[in-house]
């Protein structure tokens, strides 16, 4: 497996068929603050670019939610 940089809040699992599944998970800190997002499957066998794009969608949503709820930008980068 070629090393791949993982975007913020992402993880991977080796699936039963040997492929790699990527996932985005909202941190507990945000969920406890009322964030409606929990987790999302990002895809299987993604390239570095595809992984960053897929995670970017969820990280942007998380950022928007934090700012929209009056949380300072620095908090959303924890």
Backbone as CSV, one residue per row, in Angstrom:
resi,resn,N_x,N_y,N_z,CA_x,CA_y,CA_z,C_x,C_y,C_z
1,UNK,0.846,-1.185,0.000,0.000,0.000,0.000,0.887,1.241,0.000
2,UNK,0.576,2.179,-0.847,1.315,3.427,-0.936,0.861,4.337,0.202
3,UNK,1.793,4.949,0.941,1.397,5.855,2.019,0.544,7.006,1.473
4,UNK,-0.463,7.363,2.227,-1.355,8.442,1.815,-1.563,9.360,3.019
5,UNK,-1.541,10.650,2.776,-1.776,11.623,3.849,-3.274,11.675,4.132
6,UNK,-3.614,11.600,5.395,-5.024,11.603,5.777,-5.474,13.012,6.142
7,UNK,-6.540,13.488,5.494,-7.090,14.793,5.871,-7.656,14.739,7.292
8,UNK,-7.914,15.900,7.831,-8.451,16.012,9.181,-9.766,15.243,9.309
9,UNK,-9.918,14.525,10.406,-11.120,13.782,10.788,-11.419,12.582,9.886
10,UNK,-10.429,12.050,9.207,-10.652,10.886,8.359,-9.932,9.663,8.907
11,UNK,-10.406,8.517,8.486,-9.786,7.245,8.850,-9.974,6.281,7.690
12,UNK,-9.336,5.130,7.786,-9.500,4.123,6.740,-9.617,2.748,7.369
13,UNK,-10.195,1.836,6.607,-10.312,0.445,7.015,-10.043,-0.418,5.796
14,UNK,-9.376,-1.538,6.017,-9.223,-2.516,4.955,-10.498,-3.348,4.942
15,UNK,-11.175,-3.362,3.814,-12.447,-4.056,3.688,-12.220,-5.545,3.418
16,UNK,-13.270,-6.335,3.553,-13.179,-7.788,3.394,-12.598,-8.192,2.042
17,UNK,-12.859,-7.416,1.005,-12.362,-7.766,-0.331,-10.937,-7.262,-0.579
18,UNK,-10.322,-6.660,0.446,-8.948,-6.183,0.330,-8.816,-4.731,-0.088
19,UNK,-9.894,-4.102,-0.478,-9.824,-2.689,-0.851,-9.801,-1.824,0.405
20,UNK,-9.531,-0.551,0.232,-9.442,0.376,1.357,-10.624,1.333,1.330
21,UNK,-11.388,1.359,2.400,-12.518,2.273,2.533,-12.113,3.458,3.389
22,UNK,-12.508,4.657,2.975,-12.171,5.884,3.699,-13.438,6.472,4.302
23,UNK,-13.284,7.037,5.505,-14.424,7.549,6.257,-14.087,8.884,6.903
24,UNK,-15.102,9.716,7.028,-14.990,10.979,7.750,-15.860,10.832,8.987
25,UNK,-15.335,11.237,10.153,-16.084,11.152,11.404,-16.002,12.483,12.133
26,UNK,-17.154,12.997,12.509,-17.217,14.249,13.266,-16.659,14.006,14.667
27,UNK,-15.730,14.852,15.110,-15.171,14.679,16.457,-16.240,14.831,17.548
28,UNK,-16.041,14.106,18.616,-16.976,14.130,19.742,-17.199,15.542,20.271
29,UNK,-16.152,16.340,20.292,-16.257,17.717,20.772,-17.348,18.491,20.021
30,UNK,-17.411,18.323,18.712,-18.406,19.009,17.895,-19.791,18.406,18.107
31,UNK,-19.855,17.075,18.185,-21.161,16.437,18.396,-21.758,16.867,19.724
32,UNK,-20.927,16.950,20.764,-21.415,17.396,22.077,-21.891,18.841,22.041
33,UNK,-21.344,19.624,21.107,-21.761,21.023,20.963,-23.020,21.146,20.110
34,UNK,-23.547,20.009,19.620,-24.801,20.031,18.874,-24.679,19.886,17.371
35,UNK,-23.513,19.572,16.882,-23.331,19.424,15.431,-24.207,18.279,14.910
36,UNK,-24.933,18.510,13.814,-25.825,17.469,13.293,-25.108,16.382,12.501
37,UNK,-23.858,16.579,12.164,-23.124,15.601,11.362,-22.499,14.540,12.248
38,UNK,-22.485,13.306,11.780,-21.912,12.205,12.552,-20.728,11.596,11.801
39,UNK,-21.009,10.902,10.708,-19.942,10.277,9.929,-20.427,10.057,8.506
40,UNK,-19.466,9.804,7.620,-19.802,9.579,6.218,-18.739,8.700,5.579
41,UNK,-19.191,7.794,4.734,-18.258,7.008,3.929,-17.806,7.906,2.774
42,UNK,-16.502,8.009,2.579,-15.965,8.885,1.542,-15.743,8.158,0.225
43,UNK,-15.482,6.876,0.288,-15.261,6.109,-0.928,-14.274,4.980,-0.710
44,UNK,-14.017,4.257,-1.787,-13.136,3.092,-1.738,-11.977,3.297,-2.707
45,UNK,-10.777,2.939,-2.256,-9.563,3.027,-3.072,-9.390,4.408,-3.716
46,UNK,-9.539,5.446,-2.932,-9.439,6.815,-3.435,-7.984,7.222,-3.635
47,UNK,-7.762,8.073,-4.623,-6.445,8.681,-4.796,-6.300,9.774,-3.744
48,UNK,-5.089,10.285,-3.586,-4.866,11.362,-2.616,-5.780,12.546,-2.915
49,UNK,-5.871,12.921,-4.164,-6.705,14.061,-4.567,-8.177,13.792,-4.261
50,UNK,-8.666,12.616,-4.607,-10.067,12.276,-4.365,-10.386,12.270,-2.876
51,UNK,-9.453,11.770,-2.073,-9.657,11.737,-0.629,-9.750,13.147,-0.064
52,UNK,-8.839,14.028,-0.473,-8.880,15.407,0.021,-10.150,16.123,-0.430
53,UNK,-10.594,15.874,-1.640,-11.828,16.506,-2.126,-13.042,16.014,-1.346
54,UNK,-13.126,14.693,-1.137,-14.268,14.122,-0.420,-14.302,14.589,1.040
55,UNK,-13.154,14.577,1.711,-13.095,15.034,3.099,-13.313,16.540,3.180
56,UNK,-12.858,17.261,2.173,-13.013,18.717,2.150,-14.463,19.151,2.214
57,UNK,-15.334,18.389,1.575,-16.766,18.697,1.608,-17.274,18.650,3.048
58,UNK,-16.916,17.588,3.769,-17.394,17.433,5.141,-16.714,18.397,6.104
59,UNK,-15.426,18.646,5.898,-14.730,19.600,6.761,-15.261,21.011,6.549
60,UNK,-15.636,21.355,5.320,-16.228,22.667,5.046,-17.598,22.787,5.719
61,UNK,-18.374,21.728,5.671,-19.685,21.741,6.343,-19.513,21.940,7.839
62,UNK,-18.542,21.246,8.400,-18.270,21.374,9.824,-17.849,22.799,10.164
63,UNK,-16.992,23.373,9.355,-16.548,24.758,9.555,-17.736,25.720,9.466
64,UNK,-18.581,25.549,8.464,-19.760,26.413,8.300,-20.680,26.291,9.505
65,UNK,-20.883,25.065,9.961,-21.751,24.866,11.110,-21.179,25.597,12.325
66,UNK,-19.888,25.458,12.570,-19.260,26.097,13.727,-19.363,27.605,13.682
67,UNK,-19.047,28.183,12.539,-19.107,29.639,12.393,-20.561,30.117,12.456
68,UNK,-21.459,29.355,11.830,-22.881,29.718,11.830,-23.523,29.642,13.189
69,UNK,-22.914,28.937,14.086,-23.447,28.811,15.447,-22.697,29.688,16.434
70,UNK,-21.998,30.681,15.905,-21.341,31.655,16.753,-20.041,31.193,17.376
71,UNK,-19.511,30.094,16.907,-18.243,29.618,17.450,-17.101,30.316,16.728
72,UNK,-16.082,30.703,17.441,-14.957,31.384,16.785,-14.231,30.439,15.831
73,UNK,-13.669,30.990,14.773,-12.971,30.196,13.772,-11.864,29.354,14.403
74,UNK,-11.168,29.861,15.375,-10.077,29.110,16.018,-10.633,27.837,16.659
75,UNK,-11.841,27.911,17.205,-12.430,26.733,17.829,-12.652,25.639,16.799
76,UNK,-13.086,26.022,15.609,-13.402,25.018,14.596,-12.153,24.360,14.029
77,UNK,-10.976,24.852,14.387,-9.729,24.246,13.927,-9.107,23.334,14.975
78,UNK,-9.792,23.090,16.097,-9.269,22.236,17.162,-9.102,20.825,16.673
